[in-house]
Amino acid sequence: MSQKTEKAVNNYKNGYTCAQAVACAFCEEAGIDEKTMFRLTEAQGVGLGGMEGHCGALSGAAAVLGAVNSTADLEKTDSKGKTIGLSRELTKRFQEKNGAVICKELKGIETGKMLRSCPGCVEDAAEILEDILKEA
């Protein structure tokens, strides 16, 4: 397990939401201090809308991709295509590894079959994010 992934998992164990755990492990790459990243990703935990949406760990990773890739040019928003492509790749790899991207599906709420635990989702999202950042 890489240092970034280990930091993400430890963040989760220390009470961060899954989104915060991943995103805060990559603050240096994102150029955002940890307190700000923590605040920005708080609502993304537990699968947006209380397990109804995408896995929070995946959402936190996508937030990092946006922070890293965006040109932040408000007049010429030319980086969004690449950023969305990176997010698509993140989602694809997470789906392939875990069989779902929606929190309640990962937790098996309706089927009774858990596909991946929250710490496992944090670990996977951090590893995939790290790989994509290295490739990009």
DRENDO-1510 file (C-alpha; in Angstrom, 1 decimal, always signed):
<recs>
REC; n; res; u; v; w
REC; 1; MET; +0.0; +0.0; +0.0 .
REC; 2; SER; +1.4; +3.4; -1.0 .
REC; 3; GLN; +1.8; +6.2; +1.5 .
REC; 4; LYS; -1.1; +8.2; -0.1 .
REC; 5; THR; -3.4; +5.2; +0.1 .
REC; 6; GLU; -2.3; +4.5; +3.7 .
REC; 7; LYS; -2.9; +8.1; +4.6 .
REC; 8; ALA; -6.4; +7.9; +3.1 .
REC; 9; VAL; -7.3; +4.7; +5.0 .
REC; 10; ASN; -5.9; +6.3; +8.2 .
REC; 11; ASN; -8.0; +9.4; +7.6 .
REC; 12; TYR; -11.1; +7.2; +7.4 .
REC; 13; LYS; -10.2; +5.4; +10.5 .
REC; 14; ASN; -9.8; +8.8; +12.3 .
REC; 15; GLY; -13.4; +9.8; +11.5 .
REC; 16; TYR; -13.1; +11.5; +8.1 .
REC; 17; THR; -15.9; +10.7; +5.7 .
REC; 18; CYS; -14.9; +8.5; +2.8 .
REC; 19; ALA; -14.7; +11.5; +0.5 .
REC; 20; GLN; -12.7; +13.5; +3.0 .
REC; 21; ALA; -10.4; +10.6; +3.6 .
REC; 22; VAL; -9.3; +10.3; +0.0 .
REC; 23; ALA; -9.3; +14.0; -1.0 .
REC; 24; CYS; -7.4; +15.1; +2.1 .
REC; 25; ALA; -4.7; +12.5; +1.4 .
REC; 26; PHE; -4.0; +14.4; -1.9 .
REC; 27; CYS; -4.0; +18.0; -0.6 .
REC; 28; GLU; -0.4; +18.6; -1.8 .
REC; 29; GLU; -1.2; +17.5; -5.3 .
REC; 30; ALA; -4.4; +19.5; -5.3 .
REC; 31; GLY; -2.8; +22.6; -4.0 .
REC; 32; ILE; -5.4; +22.9; -1.3 .
REC; 33; ASP; -4.8; +23.0; +2.5 .
REC; 34; GLU; -6.3; +20.1; +4.4 .
REC; 35; LYS; -8.9; +22.2; +6.4 .
REC; 36; THR; -10.3; +23.6; +3.2 .
REC; 37; MET; -10.4; +20.3; +1.4 .
REC; 38; PHE; -12.0; +18.7; +4.4 .
REC; 39; ARG; -14.8; +21.3; +4.3 .
REC; 40; LEU; -15.3; +21.1; +0.5 .
REC; 41; THR; -15.7; +17.4; +0.5 .
REC; 42; GLU; -17.8; +16.9; +3.7 .
REC; 43; ALA; -21.1; +16.7; +1.9 .
REC; 44; GLN; -19.8; +14.1; -0.5 .
REC; 45; GLY; -19.4; +11.4; +2.1 .
REC; 46; VAL; -21.7; +8.4; +2.5 .
REC; 47; GLY; -22.7; +8.4; -1.2 .
REC; 48; LEU; -24.2; +11.8; -2.0 .
REC; 49; GLY; -27.7; +12.0; -0.5 .
REC; 50; GLY; -27.2; +9.3; +2.2 .
REC; 51; MET; -26.1; +6.3; +0.1 .
REC; 52; GLU; -28.2; +7.3; -2.9 .
REC; 53; GLY; -25.3; +8.6; -5.1 .
REC; 54; HIS; -21.8; +7.8; -6.1 .
REC; 55; CYS; -19.4; +6.4; -3.5 .
REC; 56; GLY; -18.0; +9.2; -1.5 .
REC; 57; ALA; -14.4; +7.9; -1.9 .
REC; 58; LEU; -14.9; +8.1; -5.6 .
REC; 59; SER; -16.3; +11.6; -5.3 .
REC; 60; GLY; -13.4; +12.8; -3.2 .
REC; 61; ALA; -11.0; +11.4; -5.8 .
REC; 62; ALA; -12.8; +13.2; -8.6 .
REC; 63; ALA; -12.6; +16.4; -6.6 .
REC; 64; VAL; -8.8; +16.0; -6.5 .
REC; 65; LEU; -8.7; +15.4; -10.3 .
REC; 66; GLY; -10.5; +18.7; -10.8 .
REC; 67; ALA; -8.2; +20.6; -8.5 .
REC; 68; VAL; -5.1; +19.1; -10.2 .
REC; 69; ASN; -6.2; +19.4; -13.8 .
REC; 70; SER; -8.3; +22.5; -14.0 .
REC; 71; THR; -6.7; +25.6; -15.5 .
REC; 72; ALA; -9.1; +27.7; -13.3 .
REC; 73; ASP; -9.5; +30.1; -16.2 .
REC; 74; LEU; -12.9; +31.5; -15.8 .
REC; 75; GLU; -12.9; +33.2; -19.2 .
REC; 76; LYS; -11.8; +30.1; -21.2 .
REC; 77; THR; -13.0; +26.9; -19.6 .
REC; 78; ASP; -10.8; +24.7; -21.8 .
REC; 79; SER; -9.7; +22.1; -19.2 .
REC; 80; LYS; -13.0; +20.6; -18.4 .
REC; 81; GLY; -13.0; +18.1; -21.2 .
REC; 82; LYS; -9.8; +16.5; -20.0 .
REC; 83; THR; -10.9; +16.7; -16.4 .
REC; 84; ILE; -14.2; +14.9; -17.2 .
REC; 85; GLY; -12.2; +12.3; -19.1 .
REC; 86; LEU; -10.0; +11.7; -16.1 .
REC; 87; SER; -13.1; +11.4; -13.9 .
REC; 88; ARG; -14.6; +9.0; -16.4 .
REC; 89; GLU; -11.5; +6.8; -16.3 .
REC; 90; LEU; -11.5; +6.9; -12.5 .
REC; 91; THR; -15.1; +5.8; -12.4 .
REC; 92; LYS; -14.5; +3.1; -15.0 .
REC; 93; ARG; -11.6; +1.6; -13.1 .
REC; 94; PHE; -13.5; +1.7; -9.8 .
REC; 95; GLN; -16.6; +0.0; -11.4 .
REC; 96; GLU; -14.4; -2.7; -12.9 .
REC; 97; LYS; -12.7; -3.4; -9.6 .
REC; 98; ASN; -15.8; -3.3; -7.4 .
REC; 99; GLY; -18.8; -4.0; -9.6 .
REC; 100; ALA; -20.6; -0.8; -8.7 .
REC; 101; VAL; -20.1; +2.9; -8.0 .
REC; 102; ILE; -23.3; +3.7; -6.1 .
REC; 103; CYS; -22.8; +3.6; -2.4 .
REC; 104; LYS; -25.9; +1.5; -1.5 .
REC; 105; GLU; -25.0; -1.0; -4.2 .
REC; 106; LEU; -21.5; -1.3; -2.9 .
REC; 107; LYS; -22.9; -1.8; +0.6 .
REC; 108; GLY; -25.5; -4.3; -0.6 .
REC; 109; ILE; -28.4; -2.4; +1.0 .
REC; 110; GLU; -31.0; -3.9; -1.3 .
REC; 111; THR; -29.4; -7.2; -2.2 .
REC; 112; GLY; -27.9; -8.2; +1.1 .
REC; 113; LYS; -24.5; -8.8; -0.6 .
REC; 114; MET; -21.8; -6.3; +0.2 .
REC; 115; LEU; -19.5; -5.7; -2.7 .
REC; 116; ARG; -16.9; -3.6; -0.9 .
REC; 117; SER; -16.5; -2.1; +2.6 .
REC; 118; CYS; -16.0; +1.6; +3.1 .
REC; 119; PRO; -12.4; +1.3; +4.1 .
REC; 120; GLY; -11.9; -0.9; +1.0 .
REC; 121; CYS; -13.6; +1.8; -1.2 .
REC; 122; VAL; -11.3; +4.4; +0.3 .
REC; 123; GLU; -8.3; +2.2; -0.5 .
REC; 124; ASP; -9.4; +1.5; -4.0 .
REC; 125; ALA; -10.3; +5.1; -4.9 .
REC; 126; ALA; -6.9; +6.3; -3.5 .
REC; 127; GLU; -4.9; +3.7; -5.4 .
REC; 128; ILE; -6.8; +4.4; -8.7 .
REC; 129; LEU; -6.4; +8.2; -8.2 .
REC; 130; GLU; -2.7; +7.8; -7.6 .
REC; 131; ASP; -2.3; +5.7; -10.8 .
REC; 132; ILE; -4.3; +8.2; -12.9 .
REC; 133; LEU; -2.2; +11.2; -11.5 .
REC; 134; LYS; +1.0; +9.3; -12.4 .
REC; 135; GLU; -0.3; +8.6; -15.9 .
REC; 136; ALA; -1.6; +12.1; -16.5 .
</recs>
